[in-house]
Amino acid sequence: MNLHNLYVLIIILFVNLSFAQTLKITDFRKIINYSNASEHKQLSSKGFRLLNDSISTYHKKFKFNNPETKEIVELTLITDKEGGKFSSVIYFLPTEFTYKNFISTLPIYKFKYSKRNVCYQLPTSSYSGENIYLNGLIQLDEKKYYSLKYDHYVDKALSVPTIESITKPN
């Protein structure tokens, strides 16, 4: 009977590990690199491959996928003329289990849910912080994913990304 229980435990552990999400909040923080956004060593070390990119003076956008886990990451980095830095990571997870598992870790990283802003927030100063928006079930490339968006901002007082810095290619 004990050997049977051990086998069941190993199978449960294997199933849980095989459906675990690849990235955590700490990984998001590491991939936000404004000065050298082309390397993305953190994502490649986790099995993600660069699918495409778009780079201009103020705006950098990258799309990655992990063929093994079927996860997708869209990374956007914006720098405005006043020195503010805004980044966004949209994380597409293939199962509800991995999505809920990710959400369950947010209190560990000190994120608090804001009913007013309808997101999890972690302010680091008056002008800087992190937000996580839960997008739920969506369709992307004719497949269903559970999506969340991680925003990180390091701002100067009264600095916001201008339409020019977002849309004007250089």
Backbone as JSON Lines, residues from 0, in Angstrom:
{"i":0,"aa":"M","n":[0.83,-1.2,0.0],"ca":[0.0,0.0,0.0],"c":[0.86,1.26,0.0]}
{"i":1,"aa":"N","n":[1.97,1.29,0.74],"ca":[2.83,2.46,0.79],"c":[3.48,2.74,-0.56]}
{"i":2,"aa":"L","n":[3.88,1.69,-1.27],"ca":[4.48,1.85,-2.58],"c":[3.47,2.44,-3.57]}
{"i":3,"aa":"H","n":[2.22,1.98,-3.46],"ca":[1.15,2.51,-4.31],"c":[0.95,4.01,-4.04]}
{"i":4,"aa":"N","n":[0.95,4.41,-2.78],"ca":[0.79,5.83,-2.44],"c":[1.95,6.67,-2.97]}
{"i":5,"aa":"L","n":[3.14,6.1,-2.92],"ca":[4.31,6.8,-3.44],"c":[4.16,7.05,-4.94]}
{"i":6,"aa":"Y","n":[3.7,6.05,-5.68],"ca":[3.49,6.22,-7.12],"c":[2.45,7.29,-7.42]}
{"i":7,"aa":"V","n":[1.37,7.29,-6.67],"ca":[0.32,8.29,-6.85],"c":[0.88,9.69,-6.56]}
{"i":8,"aa":"L","n":[1.65,9.81,-5.5],"ca":[2.25,11.1,-5.14],"c":[3.21,11.58,-6.23]}
{"i":9,"aa":"I","n":[3.99,10.69,-6.78],"ca":[4.92,11.05,-7.86],"c":[4.15,11.51,-9.1]}
{"i":10,"aa":"I","n":[3.09,10.83,-9.43],"ca":[2.27,11.21,-10.59],"c":[1.64,12.58,-10.37]}
{"i":11,"aa":"I","n":[1.1,12.83,-9.2],"ca":[0.49,14.13,-8.89],"c":[1.55,15.23,-8.97]}
{"i":12,"aa":"L","n":[2.72,14.98,-8.43],"ca":[3.8,15.96,-8.47],"c":[4.22,16.23,-9.91]}
{"i":13,"aa":"F","n":[4.33,15.2,-10.73],"ca":[4.7,15.36,-12.13],"c":[3.65,16.17,-12.88]}
{"i":14,"aa":"V","n":[2.38,15.88,-12.67],"ca":[1.31,16.6,-13.34],"c":[1.34,18.07,-12.94]}
{"i":15,"aa":"N","n":[1.5,18.35,-11.64],"ca":[1.55,19.74,-11.19],"c":[2.73,20.49,-11.77]}
{"i":16,"aa":"L","n":[3.88,19.85,-11.83],"ca":[5.07,20.51,-12.39],"c":[4.94,20.71,-13.89]}
{"i":17,"aa":"S","n":[4.3,19.79,-14.57],"ca":[4.18,19.92,-16.03],"c":[3.2,21.02,-16.43]}
{"i":18,"aa":"F","n":[2.3,21.41,-15.53],"ca":[1.35,22.47,-15.85],"c":[1.66,23.77,-15.12]}
{"i":19,"aa":"A","n":[2.82,23.88,-14.49],"ca":[3.18,25.1,-13.79],"c":[3.63,26.15,-14.79]}
{"i":20,"aa":"Q","n":[3.32,27.4,-14.47],"ca":[3.76,28.48,-15.36],"c":[5.27,28.62,-15.26]}
{"i":21,"aa":"T","n":[5.88,29.1,-16.32],"ca":[7.33,29.22,-16.39],"c":[7.82,30.46,-15.67]}
{"i":22,"aa":"L","n":[7.11,31.57,-15.81],"ca":[7.59,32.86,-15.3],"c":[6.92,33.26,-13.99]}
{"i":23,"aa":"K","n":[7.68,34.04,-13.23],"ca":[7.2,34.6,-11.96],"c":[7.42,36.11,-11.99]}
{"i":24,"aa":"I","n":[6.95,36.79,-10.97],"ca":[7.14,38.24,-10.86],"c":[8.62,38.59,-10.94]}
{"i":25,"aa":"T","n":[9.47,37.82,-10.29],"ca":[10.91,38.12,-10.31],"c":[11.47,38.04,-11.73]}
{"i":26,"aa":"D","n":[10.93,37.15,-12.56],"ca":[11.36,37.07,-13.95],"c":[10.92,38.31,-14.72]}
{"i":27,"aa":"F","n":[9.7,38.78,-14.47],"ca":[9.23,40.0,-15.13],"c":[10.16,41.16,-14.8]}
{"i":28,"aa":"R","n":[10.54,41.26,-13.55],"ca":[11.44,42.35,-13.13],"c":[12.79,42.26,-13.82]}
{"i":29,"aa":"K","n":[13.26,41.05,-14.08],"ca":[14.56,40.87,-14.72],"c":[14.52,41.16,-16.22]}
{"i":30,"aa":"I","n":[13.38,40.92,-16.88],"ca":[13.34,41.15,-18.32],"c":[13.09,42.61,-18.68]}
{"i":31,"aa":"I","n":[12.77,43.43,-17.7],"ca":[12.6,44.86,-17.94],"c":[13.99,45.48,-17.92]}
{"i":32,"aa":"N","n":[14.6,45.57,-19.1],"ca":[15.95,46.11,-19.22],"c":[15.93,47.16,-20.32]}
{"i":33,"aa":"Y","n":[15.82,48.42,-19.94],"ca":[15.68,49.49,-20.91],"c":[16.96,49.74,-21.7]}
{"i":34,"aa":"S","n":[18.11,49.54,-21.08],"ca":[19.37,49.88,-21.74],"c":[19.83,48.82,-22.74]}
{"i":35,"aa":"N","n":[19.45,47.56,-22.54],"ca":[19.89,46.51,-23.44],"c":[18.76,45.5,-23.65]}
{"i":36,"aa":"A","n":[17.72,45.96,-24.31],"ca":[16.51,45.14,-24.45],"c":[16.63,44.04,-25.48]}
{"i":37,"aa":"S","n":[17.71,43.97,-26.22],"ca":[17.8,42.94,-27.26],"c":[18.32,41.6,-26.74]}
{"i":38,"aa":"E","n":[18.89,41.56,-25.58],"ca":[19.46,40.3,-25.09],"c":[18.41,39.33,-24.54]}
{"i":39,"aa":"H","n":[17.63,39.77,-23.6],"ca":[16.56,38.95,-23.01],"c":[17.04,37.58,-22.56]}
{"i":40,"aa":"K","n":[18.15,37.58,-21.89],"ca":[18.73,36.31,-21.42],"c":[17.8,35.59,-20.46]}
{"i":41,"aa":"Q","n":[17.05,36.35,-19.68],"ca":[16.14,35.73,-18.71],"c":[15.09,34.89,-19.42]}
{"i":42,"aa":"L","n":[14.49,35.42,-20.46],"ca":[13.47,34.67,-21.19],"c":[14.06,33.47,-21.93]}
{"i":43,"aa":"S","n":[15.21,33.66,-22.56],"ca":[15.8,32.53,-23.28],"c":[16.24,31.43,-22.33]}
{"i":44,"aa":"S","n":[16.65,31.81,-21.11],"ca":[17.03,30.78,-20.13],"c":[15.83,29.97,-19.65]}
{"i":45,"aa":"K","n":[14.63,30.51,-19.84],"ca":[13.4,29.81,-19.44],"c":[12.74,29.09,-20.61]}
{"i":46,"aa":"G","n":[13.43,29.02,-21.77],"ca":[12.9,28.28,-22.91],"c":[12.11,29.11,-23.9]}
{"i":47,"aa":"F","n":[12.08,30.43,-23.74],"ca":[11.35,31.28,-24.67],"c":[12.22,31.64,-25.86]}
{"i":48,"aa":"R","n":[11.57,31.76,-27.02],"ca":[12.25,32.13,-28.25],"c":[11.65,33.41,-28.8]}
{"i":49,"aa":"L","n":[12.5,34.29,-29.31],"ca":[12.04,35.54,-29.9],"c":[11.33,35.24,-31.22]}
{"i":50,"aa":"L","n":[10.08,35.69,-31.34],"ca":[9.33,35.52,-32.59],"c":[9.48,36.73,-33.5]}
{"i":51,"aa":"N","n":[9.35,37.93,-32.91],"ca":[9.53,39.15,-33.69],"c":[9.8,40.33,-32.76]}
{"i":52,"aa":"D","n":[10.31,41.4,-33.37],"ca":[10.57,42.61,-32.6],"c":[10.35,43.84,-33.46]}
{"i":53,"aa":"S","n":[10.18,44.96,-32.78],"ca":[10.01,46.26,-33.42],"c":[10.69,47.27,-32.51]}
{"i":54,"aa":"I","n":[11.72,47.96,-33.04],"ca":[12.51,48.86,-32.21],"c":[12.62,50.23,-32.86]}
{"i":55,"aa":"S","n":[12.27,51.27,-32.1],"ca":[12.5,52.65,-32.51],"c":[13.15,53.38,-31.34]}
{"i":56,"aa":"T","n":[13.33,54.66,-31.46],"ca":[14.04,55.43,-30.43],"c":[13.36,55.33,-29.06]}
{"i":57,"aa":"Y","n":[12.05,55.49,-29.02],"ca":[11.34,55.55,-27.74],"c":[10.52,54.3,-27.44]}
{"i":58,"aa":"H","n":[10.41,53.4,-28.39],"ca":[9.46,52.3,-28.26],"c":[10.12,51.0,-28.74]}
{"i":59,"aa":"K","n":[10.1,49.96,-27.88],"ca":[10.65,48.65,-28.25],"c":[9.6,47.61,-27.91]}
{"i":60,"aa":"K","n":[9.32,46.73,-28.87],"ca":[8.31,45.7,-28.66],"c":[8.86,44.36,-29.13]}
{"i":61,"aa":"F","n":[8.64,43.33,-28.3],"ca":[9.15,41.99,-28.57],"c":[8.04,40.97,-28.3]}
{"i":62,"aa":"K","n":[8.04,39.9,-29.07],"ca":[7.1,38.81,-28.83],"c":[7.88,37.51,-28.76]}
{"i":63,"aa":"F","n":[7.64,36.74,-27.7],"ca":[8.32,35.48,-27.45],"c":[7.3,34.36,-27.28]}
{"i":64,"aa":"N","n":[7.73,33.13,-27.54],"ca":[6.91,31.99,-27.17],"c":[7.8,30.9,-26.6]}
{"i":65,"aa":"N","n":[7.17,30.04,-25.84],"ca":[7.84,28.86,-25.3],"c":[7.15,27.66,-25.93]}
{"i":66,"aa":"P","n":[7.81,27.0,-26.89],"ca":[7.17,25.9,-27.6],"c":[6.78,24.72,-26.7]}
{"i":67,"aa":"E","n":[7.51,24.51,-25.63],"ca":[7.21,23.38,-24.74],"c":[5.97,23.63,-23.9]}
{"i":68,"aa":"T","n":[5.87,24.82,-23.3],"ca":[4.77,25.11,-22.39],"c":[3.59,25.82,-23.07]}
{"i":69,"aa":"K","n":[3.78,26.24,-24.32],"ca":[2.76,26.94,-25.11],"c":[2.44,28.33,-24.53]}
{"i":70,"aa":"E","n":[3.35,28.91,-23.77],"ca":[3.17,30.25,-23.23],"c":[3.67,31.29,-24.24]}
{"i":71,"aa":"I","n":[3.1,32.48,-24.17],"ca":[3.51,33.59,-25.03],"c":[3.76,34.81,-24.14]}
{"i":72,"aa":"V","n":[4.78,35.59,-24.48],"ca":[5.09,36.82,-23.76],"c":[5.23,37.94,-24.79]}
{"i":73,"aa":"E","n":[4.53,39.04,-24.56],"ca":[4.7,40.26,-25.35],"c":[5.28,41.31,-24.43]}
{"i":74,"aa":"L","n":[6.45,41.82,-24.78],"ca":[7.18,42.79,-23.96],"c":[7.24,44.12,-24.7]}
{"i":75,"aa":"T","n":[6.82,45.2,-24.03],"ca":[6.89,46.54,-24.59],"c":[7.65,47.44,-23.63]}
{"i":76,"aa":"L","n":[8.63,48.18,-24.15],"ca":[9.41,49.13,-23.37],"c":[9.28,50.51,-24.0]}
{"i":77,"aa":"I","n":[8.9,51.5,-23.2],"ca":[8.73,52.86,-23.7],"c":[9.52,53.79,-22.8]}
{"i":78,"aa":"T","n":[10.28,54.69,-23.4],"ca":[11.0,55.72,-22.67],"c":[10.51,57.06,-23.2]}
{"i":79,"aa":"D","n":[10.13,57.97,-22.3],"ca":[9.69,59.27,-22.79],"c":[10.85,60.27,-22.75]}
{"i":80,"aa":"K","n":[10.61,61.44,-23.3],"ca":[11.67,62.44,-23.43],"c":[12.15,62.99,-22.09]}
{"i":81,"aa":"E","n":[11.32,62.91,-21.05],"ca":[11.7,63.42,-19.73],"c":[12.42,62.37,-18.88]}
{"i":82,"aa":"G","n":[12.58,61.16,-19.39],"ca":[13.29,60.13,-18.65],"c":[12.4,59.1,-17.98]}
{"i":83,"aa":"G","n":[11.1,59.22,-18.12],"ca":[10.2,58.22,-17.58],"c":[10.33,56.92,-18.35]}
{"i":84,"aa":"K","n":[10.18,55.81,-17.66],"ca":[10.3,54.5,-18.29],"c":[9.06,53.69,-17.96]}
{"i":85,"aa":"F","n":[8.43,53.18,-19.0],"ca":[7.21,52.41,-18.86],"c":[7.4,51.07,-19.57]}
{"i":86,"aa":"S","n":[7.0,50.02,-18.93],"ca":[7.1,48.71,-19.57],"c":[5.84,47.91,-19.31]}
{"i":87,"aa":"S","n":[5.62,46.99,-20.22],"ca":[4.44,46.15,-20.13],"c":[4.81,44.74,-20.57]}
{"i":88,"aa":"V","n":[4.38,43.77,-19.8],"ca":[4.56,42.37,-20.17],"c":[3.16,41.75,-20.19]}
{"i":89,"aa":"I","n":[2.76,41.27,-21.35],"ca":[1.5,40.54,-21.43],"c":[1.88,39.06,-21.49]}
{"i":90,"aa":"Y","n":[1.35,38.33,-20.54],"ca":[1.71,36.92,-20.35],"c":[0.49,36.07,-20.68]}
{"i":91,"aa":"F","n":[0.61,35.22,-21.68],"ca":[-0.47,34.34,-22.12],"c":[-0.18,32.93,-21.63]}
{"i":92,"aa":"L","n":[-1.08,32.41,-20.8],"ca":[-0.93,31.07,-20.22],"c":[-1.95,30.13,-20.86]}
{"i":93,"aa":"P","n":[-1.57,28.89,-21.12],"ca":[-2.45,27.98,-21.85],"c":[-3.57,27.34,-21.01]}
{"i":94,"aa":"T","n":[-3.45,27.35,-19.67],"ca":[-4.48,26.7,-18.86],"c":[-4.94,27.6,-17.71]}
{"i":95,"aa":"E","n":[-6.15,27.34,-17.27],"ca":[-6.7,28.07,-16.14],"c":[-5.9,27.77,-14.86]}
{"i":96,"aa":"F","n":[-5.43,26.54,-14.74],"ca":[-4.64,26.16,-13.56],"c":[-3.4,27.03,-13.43]}
{"i":97,"aa":"T","n":[-2.64,27.21,-14.53],"ca":[-1.42,28.01,-14.46],"c":[-1.74,29.48,-14.2]}
{"i":98,"aa":"Y","n":[-2.83,29.96,-14.75],"ca":[-3.28,31.33,-14.55],"c":[-3.61,31.57,-13.06]}
{"i":99,"aa":"K","n":[-4.41,30.69,-12.5],"ca":[-4.79,30.83,-11.08],"c":[-3.59,30.63,-10.16]}
{"i":100,"aa":"N","n":[-2.68,29.75,-10.55],"ca":[-1.47,29.54,-9.77],"c":[-0.64,30.82,-9.72]}
{"i":101,"aa":"F","n":[-0.49,31.48,-10.86],"ca":[0.26,32.75,-10.9],"c":[-0.4,33.79,-10.0]}
{"i":102,"aa":"I","n":[-1.71,33.92,-10.1],"ca":[-2.45,34.9,-9.29],"c":[-2.27,34.61,-7.8]}
{"i":103,"aa":"S","n":[-2.25,33.34,-7.43],"ca":[-2.12,32.98,-6.01],"c":[-0.77,33.39,-5.43]}
{"i":104,"aa":"T","n":[0.23,33.64,-6.27],"ca":[1.56,34.05,-5.77],"c":[1.68,35.55,-5.54]}
{"i":105,"aa":"L","n":[0.74,36.33,-6.0],"ca":[0.85,37.79,-5.92],"c":[0.98,38.32,-4.49]}
{"i":106,"aa":"P","n":[0.23,37.81,-3.5],"ca":[0.43,38.3,-2.13],"c":[1.83,38.03,-1.58]}
{"i":107,"aa":"I","n":[2.49,36.99,-2.06],"ca":[3.86,36.69,-1.62],"c":[4.79,37.84,-2.01]}
{"i":108,"aa":"Y","n":[4.52,38.45,-3.15],"ca":[5.34,39.58,-3.64],"c":[4.81,40.93,-3.17]}
{"i":109,"aa":"K","n":[3.88,40.92,-2.22],"ca":[3.32,42.12,-1.58],"c":[2.36,42.93,-2.46]}
{"i":110,"aa":"F","n":[1.84,42.33,-3.53],"ca":[0.84,43.01,-4.34],"c":[-0.49,42.99,-3.59]}
{"i":111,"aa":"K","n":[-1.2,44.1,-3.68],"ca":[-2.53,44.2,-3.05],"c":[-3.54,44.54,-4.12]}
{"i":112,"aa":"Y","n":[-4.71,43.91,-4.0],"ca":[-5.75,44.15,-4.99],"c":[-6.43,45.49,-4.73]}
{"i":113,"aa":"S","n":[-6.58,46.29,-5.77],"ca":[-7.27,47.57,-5.69],"c":[-8.6,47.46,-6.42]}
{"i":114,"aa":"K","n":[-9.7,47.53,-5.68],"ca":[-11.02,47.49,-6.32],"c":[-11.22,48.73,-7.19]}
{"i":115,"aa":"R","n":[-10.7,49.85,-6.73],"ca":[-10.84,51.11,-7.47],"c":[-10.16,51.04,-8.83]}
{"i":116,"aa":"N","n":[-8.96,50.51,-8.89],"ca":[-8.21,50.44,-10.14],"c":[-8.33,49.09,-10.85]}
{"i":117,"aa":"V","n":[-9.03,48.15,-10.23],"ca":[-9.3,46.82,-10.77],"c":[-7.99,46.14,-11.21]}
{"i":118,"aa":"C","n":[-7.02,46.14,-10.3],"ca":[-5.76,45.46,-10.58],"c":[-5.02,45.22,-9.26]}
{"i":119,"aa":"Y","n":[-4.0,44.4,-9.33],"ca":[-3.09,44.21,-8.2],"c":[-2.01,45.28,-8.32]}
{"i":120,"aa":"Q","n":[-1.69,45.94,-7.2],"ca":[-0.74,47.05,-7.24],"c":[0.38,46.87,-6.22]}
{"i":121,"aa":"L","n":[1.55,47.39,-6.59],"ca":[2.68,47.47,-5.68],"c":[3.41,48.78,-5.97]}
{"i":122,"aa":"P","n":[2.97,49.87,-5.31],"ca":[3.66,51.14,-5.53],"c":[5.02,51.12,-4.84]}
{"i":123,"aa":"T","n":[6.04,51.68,-5.5],"ca":[7.37,51.76,-4.89],"c":[7.72,53.19,-4.51]}
{"i":124,"aa":"S","n":[7.04,54.17,-5.1],"ca":[7.18,55.58,-4.72],"c":[5.96,56.31,-5.26]}
{"i":125,"aa":"S","n":[5.94,57.62,-5.12],"ca":[4.82,58.4,-5.63],"c":[4.67,58.28,-7.14]}
{"i":126,"aa":"Y","n":[5.78,58.07,-7.83],"ca":[5.76,58.06,-9.29],"c":[6.22,56.74,-9.91]}
{"i":127,"aa":"S","n":[6.41,55.73,-9.12],"ca":[6.9,54.45,-9.64],"c":[6.16,53.29,-9.0]}
{"i":128,"aa":"G","n":[6.08,52.19,-9.72],"ca":[5.44,51.01,-9.15],"c":[5.16,49.94,-10.18]}
{"i":129,"aa":"E","n":[4.36,48.97,-9.76],"ca":[4.02,47.83,-10.59],"c":[2.52,47.56,-10.46]}
{"i":130,"aa":"N","n":[1.89,47.2,-11.56],"ca":[0.48,46.82,-11.58],"c":[0.33,45.52,-12.34]}
{"i":131,"aa":"I","n":[-0.63,44.7,-11.92],"ca":[-0.96,43.48,-12.65],"c":[-2.47,43.48,-12.9]}
{"i":132,"aa":"Y","n":[-2.82,43.41,-14.18],"ca":[-4.21,43.39,-14.61],"c":[-4.56,41.97,-15.05]}
{"i":133,"aa":"L","n":[-5.68,41.47,-14.58],"ca":[-6.12,40.12,-14.92],"c":[-7.08,40.21,-16.11]}
{"i":134,"aa":"N","n":[-6.67,39.69,-17.24],"ca":[-7.48,39.76,-18.45],"c":[-8.39,38.55,-18.62]}
{"i":135,"aa":"G","n":[-8.1,37.47,-17.92],"ca":[-8.93,36.28,-18.01],"c":[-8.76,35.55,-19.32]}
{"i":136,"aa":"L","n":[-9.79,34.83,-19.7],"ca":[-9.77,34.01,-20.91],"c":[-9.92,34.88,-22.15]}
{"i":137,"aa":"I","n":[-8.99,34.73,-23.08],"ca":[-9.04,35.49,-24.34],"c":[-8.68,34.55,-25.48]}
{"i":138,"aa":"Q","n":[-8.88,35.02,-26.71],"ca":[-8.5,34.25,-27.87],"c":[-7.36,34.98,-28.58]}
{"i":139,"aa":"L","n":[-6.3,34.25,-28.91],"ca":[-5.14,34.79,-29.61],"c":[-4.69,33.76,-30.63]}
{"i":140,"aa":"D","n":[-4.55,34.18,-31.87],"ca":[-4.12,33.28,-32.94],"c":[-5.0,32.03,-33.01]}
{"i":141,"aa":"E","n":[-6.3,32.22,-32.86],"ca":[-7.3,31.15,-32.92],"c":[-7.14,30.1,-31.83]}
{"i":142,"aa":"K","n":[-6.46,30.46,-30.74],"ca":[-6.32,29.57,-29.59],"c":[-6.76,30.32,-28.35]}
{"i":143,"aa":"K","n":[-7.2,29.58,-27.34],"ca":[-7.64,30.19,-26.09],"c":[-6.49,30.22,-25.09]}
{"i":144,"aa":"Y","n":[-6.32,31.37,-24.45],"ca":[-5.3,31.57,-23.44],"c":[-5.9,32.33,-22.27]}
{"i":145,"aa":"Y","n":[-5.27,32.2,-21.12],"ca":[-5.56,33.04,-19.97],"c":[-4.46,34.09,-19.94]}
{"i":146,"aa":"S","n":[-4.86,35.35,-19.85],"ca":[-3.9,36.43,-20.02],"c":[-3.88,37.36,-18.81]}
{"i":147,"aa":"L","n":[-2.68,37.86,-18.53],"ca":[-2.53,38.91,-17.53],"c":[-1.5,39.9,-18.03]}
{"i":148,"aa":"K","n":[-1.58,41.11,-17.53],"ca":[-0.67,42.17,-17.97],"c":[0.05,42.75,-16.77]}
{"i":149,"aa":"Y","n":[1.36,42.77,-16.87],"ca":[2.23,43.34,-15.84],"c":[2.76,44.67,-16.36]}
{"i":150,"aa":"D","n":[2.47,45.75,-15.64],"ca":[2.99,47.08,-15.99],"c":[3.98,47.52,-14.94]}
{"i":151,"aa":"H","n":[5.09,48.06,-15.39],"ca":[6.13,48.6,-14.5],"c":[6.43,50.01,-14.97]}
{"i":152,"aa":"Y","n":[6.5,50.94,-14.03],"ca":[6.79,52.32,-14.42],"c":[7.75,52.96,-13.44]}
{"i":153,"aa":"V","n":[8.74,53.64,-14.0],"ca":[9.69,54.45,-13.25],"c":[9.55,55.82,-13.86]}
{"i":154,"aa":"D","n":[8.91,56.7,-13.14],"ca":[8.46,57.95,-13.72],"c":[9.17,59.15,-13.1]}
{"i":155,"aa":"K","n":[9.2,60.2,-13.85],"ca":[9.59,61.51,-13.34],"c":[8.29,62.24,-13.04]}
{"i":156,"aa":"A","n":[8.32,63.2,-12.15],"ca":[7.11,63.94,-11.8],"c":[6.48,64.53,-13.06]}
{"i":157,"aa":"L","n":[5.2,64.3,-13.22],"ca":[4.39,64.81,-14.32],"c":[4.82,64.3,-15.69]}
{"i":158,"aa":"S","n":[5.55,63.22,-15.75],"ca":[6.0,62.64,-17.02],"c":[5.1,61.48,-17.38]}
{"i":159,"aa":"V","n":[4.62,61.49,-18.59],"ca":[3.83,60.37,-19.11],"c":[4.28,60.09,-20.53]}
{"i":160,"aa":"P","n":[4.11,58.87,-21.01],"ca":[4.52,58.62,-22.39],"c":[3.64,59.42,-23.34]}
{"i":161,"aa":"T","n":[4.26,60.18,-24.2],"ca":[3.5,60.99,-25.13],"c":[3.1,60.15,-26.33]}
{"i":162,"aa":"I","n":[2.07,60.59,-27.04],"ca":[1.65,59.91,-28.25],"c":[2.82,59.85,-29.22]}
{"i":163,"aa":"E","n":[3.61,60.91,-29.27],"ca":[4.77,60.95,-30.15],"c":[5.77,59.84,-29.81]}
{"i":164,"aa":"S","n":[6.03,59.65,-28.52],"ca":[7.01,58.63,-28.14],"c":[6.5,57.22,-28.36]}
{"i":165,"aa":"I","n":[5.19,57.05,-28.38],"ca":[4.62,55.72,-28.59],"c":[4.49,55.39,-30.07]}
{"i":166,"aa":"T","n":[4.07,56.37,-30.87],"ca":[3.75,56.07,-32.26],"c":[4.78,56.5,-33.28]}
{"i":167,"aa":"K","n":[5.64,57.44,-32.95],"ca":[6.57,57.97,-33.94],"c":[7.79,57.07,-34.07]}
{"i":168,"aa":"P","n":[7.94,56.36,-35.21],"ca":[9.13,55.53,-35.39],"c":[10.35,56.37,-35.75]}
{"i":169,"aa":"N","n":[11.51,55.95,-35.26],"ca":[12.78,56.64,-35.61],"c":[13.77,55.62,-36.09]}
